[in-house]
Amino acid sequence: MTKTIIIGAGLTGLSIAFKLSSMDNNLILLEKENYEGGHVFSTNLGNFHIDLGPHIFRSKEEAVMKFVKELLNFNFINIESKPRIFKYGKIFENVIPVIPKKNIDMLSKIKNITYTFKKVESQTGNNFEEIMINWIGYDLYWEFFGEYSEKWWGLKGKLLDPVLVPKALYIGDKPTYSHYTVNSGYTEEIYPKDGGFMTIARALAQNVFKRNVKKEYNKKVTHFENKDLQMILTIRDSNNVEKEIVADKVYYTGSLDTLISDMKVNINLNYRGIIFGEFLFRGNTQFEKYSWLYLHEKRLLAARVYDAKYYHPQLRNSECTAIVIEIPSNPNDGKWEFADKICDKAFEELVGEGLIKLSTNSFKGDIVNKVTIRDPYSYPLFKLDYKNEYNRLVKFLSEKFPKLRLEGRNAKFEYLNSNNIIEKYIFSDYLVN
């Protein structure tokens, strides 16, 4: 009997298991943690459900929306993506795919920048910075893309791949920006009423395991090898006990570090990590009415923040507020080992900028609870030549492990949102072609 192993119980692994379970009755889902969801991860802080990064589900496909609503037993709220930018002490409209006239007017008073309003056509270039400057000029590039990109990715714009260039961009096309109305193909946006965004992954997992998919959690794959047209995986449990599993086909959805290290191949692919600081405090924020807030200036530690009250309308009158602060980082940049102190400093910076108002103006007195989480694999790092490096890896793996498939955001180095994953792996024929 054919045995298929899926490595990783994140949204990609769960979606693959759901799709294949109707065609394959010998599926094993391996997960190194004791829970499913991967980057779709939620925690409880007081009465709030906190997500690692702001998540809202939307899809242009009616069948996909119906599927997710049914997963949630229709226990969801309608919500609107409403991001904003904080820079120079001001809150600007968000910019993709429109840099609205309002932003230009605000910026011109601060930086003496003027612009003739027009639609712009994409330009050519060899890297992210070059294309963007050719497209919209240096001033608008730096103010709305360049500084933030360097802060988020940790690299100069000229070292980033053109894949990060927006697919469409208009300058002054609209007086203000609205994610919901500009992307008119999305007819609805939803968020789980209970349990945070991770509820979607948990509900999908319940459906998967009803289909006789075998799960093995707390199991980390440490070694891969081929034998007689099959793959042999060495897996290690939480007690450091190892065993081997033989598979006819393997879908790998995790970060590529384990593969690259185990195979001792010289491939230069990297990830961008995030330090998440979660705070429950007495007080309120100036960004409660926005789905999230980008902080573009490199002088501030936080790159993105969100107020959980936006996602919990029933708690908007409560005394306490819960926020998530995202600080781009990596284990070797000096911030990682001091993550708790870094998060405290980032919180204090938000207070200093007037974005957070504490009830008694006492940091120690008003903080009720806080949690720090480090994620070294938040995003694939789309630096120049990453495609060449990735193609080298794929070629190497296809020759050495023809039964192994790389899937998902971190394994395929694709920028996939939750809706993209479900659309690709459940609602298309991608896996059966």
CORQUIQUI-V753588 format. One record per residue. D_FIRST is the distance of its C-alpha to the first C-alpha in Angstrom with 2 decimals. Layout:
<<D_FIRST> <D_FIRST>>
This chain:
<<0.00> <3.81> <6.37> <9.82> <13.00> <16.33> <19.37> <22.37> <22.99> <25.99> <26.55> <24.49> <21.38> <21.80> <22.37> <19.25> <17.21> <19.21> <18.64> <14.89> <14.37> <15.45> <12.78> <9.72> <9.07> <7.52> <10.74> <13.09> <16.72> <18.89> <22.66> <25.47> <27.88> <27.95> <28.14> <26.67> <28.69> <29.35> <32.60> <32.83> <34.48> <37.29> <39.59> <42.39> <45.97> <48.47> <47.84> <46.14> <42.49> <42.42> <39.91> <39.44> <41.12> <42.21> <39.54> <40.15> <37.56> <38.49> <36.94> <38.49> <35.66> <36.64> <33.07> <32.13> <35.21> <34.43> <30.88> <32.28> <35.14> <32.85> <30.82> <34.23> <35.25> <38.11> <39.56> <40.72> <43.98> <45.06> <46.09> <47.38> <46.58> <50.04> <50.09> <53.33> <54.67> <57.11> <59.42> <63.08> <63.29> <62.48> <59.54> <58.62> <56.47> <53.01> <52.82> <49.65> <50.10> <53.82> <56.49> <58.91> <62.67> <63.02> <61.31> <63.55> <66.63> <65.71> <64.90> <68.11> <70.17> <68.49> <67.95> <70.33> <67.55> <68.11> <65.91> <66.44> <63.99> <61.87> <58.37> <57.01> <54.84> <52.18> <53.44> <51.91> <51.67> <49.68> <48.70> <48.62> <52.25> <53.68> <52.09> <53.16> <56.72> <57.05> <55.81> <57.85> <60.17> <60.22> <61.74> <59.23> <56.36> <57.45> <58.39> <55.28> <52.56> <53.64> <54.64> <51.73> <49.16> <50.59> <50.49> <46.93> <45.30> <47.67> <48.50> <51.40> <50.76> <51.21> <48.21> <45.87> <43.79> <44.93> <41.68> <43.57> <46.34> <46.46> <45.39> <48.61> <51.85> <55.16> <58.37> <60.77> <59.01> <59.18> <61.62> <58.89> <55.14> <52.56> <48.84> <48.27> <50.73> <50.28> <46.56> <47.29> <43.82> <42.72> <44.08> <43.09> <42.22> <40.93> <40.40> <38.91> <41.79> <40.42> <38.34> <38.74> <36.46> <33.60> <33.47> <31.56> <28.78> <28.78> <28.66> <25.75> <23.89> <24.66> <23.20> <20.00> <19.47> <20.32> <17.17> <14.97> <14.57> <14.85> <17.96> <19.30> <22.93> <25.49> <22.96> <24.13> <22.27> <24.70> <23.15> <20.74> <19.98> <17.99> <16.60> <15.10> <14.11> <12.42> <14.46> <15.67> <17.46> <20.28> <21.12> <24.39> <25.36> <28.88> <30.00> <29.14> <26.49> <23.79> <20.23> <17.44> <14.03> <11.57> <10.20> <9.17> <11.81> <14.73> <17.45> <20.62> <23.39> <25.90> <29.03> <28.83> <30.93> <28.12> <26.49> <29.91> <31.09> <28.08> <28.17> <31.97> <32.45> <35.83> <35.02> <37.57> <35.92> <37.36> <37.23> <40.07> <40.20> <42.00> <43.96> <44.01> <47.04> <46.92> <50.33> <51.58> <55.36> <58.44> <59.60> <58.40> <57.47> <58.80> <55.30> <54.33> <54.61> <52.23> <48.43> <48.75> <51.39> <51.13> <53.63> <54.33> <56.89> <55.85> <58.63> <56.50> <53.44> <51.44> <49.79> <48.58> <49.32> <48.68> <50.25> <47.87> <50.57> <49.74> <46.33> <47.85> <50.83> <51.41> <52.29> <54.66> <57.71> <56.49> <58.47> <55.57> <53.60> <50.25> <49.56> <46.99> <48.33> <46.16> <47.38> <45.65> <45.22> <43.18> <42.90> <45.43> <48.11> <50.16> <49.36> <46.05> <47.47> <50.29> <48.18> <49.93> <53.36> <52.33> <51.13> <54.41> <56.38> <54.50> <55.26> <58.92> <59.07> <57.98> <60.75> <63.19> <62.27> <62.98> <59.40> <59.13> <61.93> <61.85> <63.68> <65.98> <65.46> <64.17> <60.84> <60.41> <61.87> <59.88> <56.39> <54.64> <51.26> <49.38> <45.94> <45.04> <41.53> <40.63> <37.78> <37.61> <35.01> <36.55> <36.68> <35.75> <39.09> <39.95> <42.44> <43.66> <41.27> <38.22> <36.59> <37.27> <35.87> <32.73> <32.25> <32.71> <29.94> <27.54> <28.48> <27.97> <24.51> <23.37> <24.46> <23.23> <19.97> <18.85> <15.59> <17.91> <19.63> <22.81> <23.57> <26.39> <30.05> <30.08> <27.24> <28.38> <32.06> <32.65> <35.05> <32.90> <34.29> <32.37> <32.91> <31.75> <28.42> <27.76> <29.07> <26.96> <23.55> <23.72> <26.32> <25.79> <23.21> <23.20> <19.51> <18.42> <21.00>>
